Amino acid sequence: AAFIRKTFPDLPARSDEDWLAIARSTYREAPGRGLVHDWDNAIVNRFGDALDKPATFWPLFGALRRVPVLAVRGAKSKILSAETFRKMGEYMPAMTSVEVEDCGHPPALNEANVLEAIDAHLARA
């Protein structure tokens, strides 16, 4: 938990218990190997590959225009900039946008404003 807190200080954790919960959902014990990531590392590797090539995701994002979209951004995100988030809203005016203050990427989705937005989004859908 201390390693994650130091390495990713903008994660949505407010207490020691929150940091421990993030650690438990990030790592698992592997016999003879200690703690290992509890996700498919190949997913992360794809991001590294993408850094070498320009990519345009707007056409893929635009394909969502036919479905109700709720976008959630952590205000301190280093992955989804405020400018891109704003452009997403311009590109898809029907999209509902919610920002979580004092949080990086990803938000926990249990913040009060996010839960309200999710409830409203599901009620409309």
JOMO-V125463 format. One record per pair of residues at least 12 apart in sequence whose ideal C-beta (glycine too) atoms are under 7 Angstrom apart, sorted by sequence separation. I is the first residue (numbers start at 1). J is the second residue. D is the distance in whole Angstrom. If there is no record, write none. Layout:
BEGIN
i=I j=J d=D
i=I j=J d=D
END
This chain:
BEGIN
i=26 j=38 d=6
i=73 j=85 d=5
i=85 j=97 d=7
i=5 j=19 d=5
i=71 j=85 d=7
i=100 j=114 d=6
i=4 j=19 d=6
i=98 j=113 d=6
i=98 j=114 d=6
i=71 j=88 d=6
i=1 j=19 d=4
i=4 j=22 d=6
i=1 j=20 d=5
i=4 j=23 d=5
i=98 j=117 d=4
i=96 j=117 d=6
i=1 j=23 d=4
i=4 j=26 d=6
i=69 j=92 d=6
i=71 j=95 d=6
i=75 j=99 d=5
i=75 j=100 d=6
i=80 j=105 d=6
i=96 j=121 d=6
i=69 j=95 d=4
i=70 j=96 d=5
i=71 j=97 d=5
i=72 j=98 d=5
i=73 j=99 d=5
i=74 j=100 d=5
i=75 j=101 d=5
i=76 j=102 d=7
i=78 j=104 d=7
i=79 j=105 d=4
i=61 j=88 d=7
i=65 j=92 d=6
i=75 j=102 d=7
i=76 j=103 d=6
i=77 j=104 d=5
i=78 j=105 d=7
i=64 j=92 d=7
i=70 j=98 d=7
i=72 j=100 d=7
i=75 j=103 d=6
i=76 j=104 d=4
i=77 j=105 d=4
i=62 j=91 d=7
i=74 j=103 d=4
i=61 j=91 d=7
i=74 j=104 d=5
i=74 j=105 d=5
i=74 j=106 d=7
i=58 j=91 d=7
i=74 j=107 d=5
i=72 j=107 d=5
i=72 j=109 d=7
i=72 j=114 d=6
i=70 j=117 d=6
i=70 j=118 d=7
i=70 j=121 d=4
i=68 j=121 d=6
i=68 j=124 d=6
i=68 j=125 d=5
i=12 j=74 d=7
i=10 j=74 d=7
i=10 j=76 d=4
i=12 j=100 d=7
i=12 j=103 d=5
i=10 j=103 d=7
i=11 j=104 d=6
i=10 j=104 d=3
i=12 j=107 d=5
i=12 j=108 d=4
END
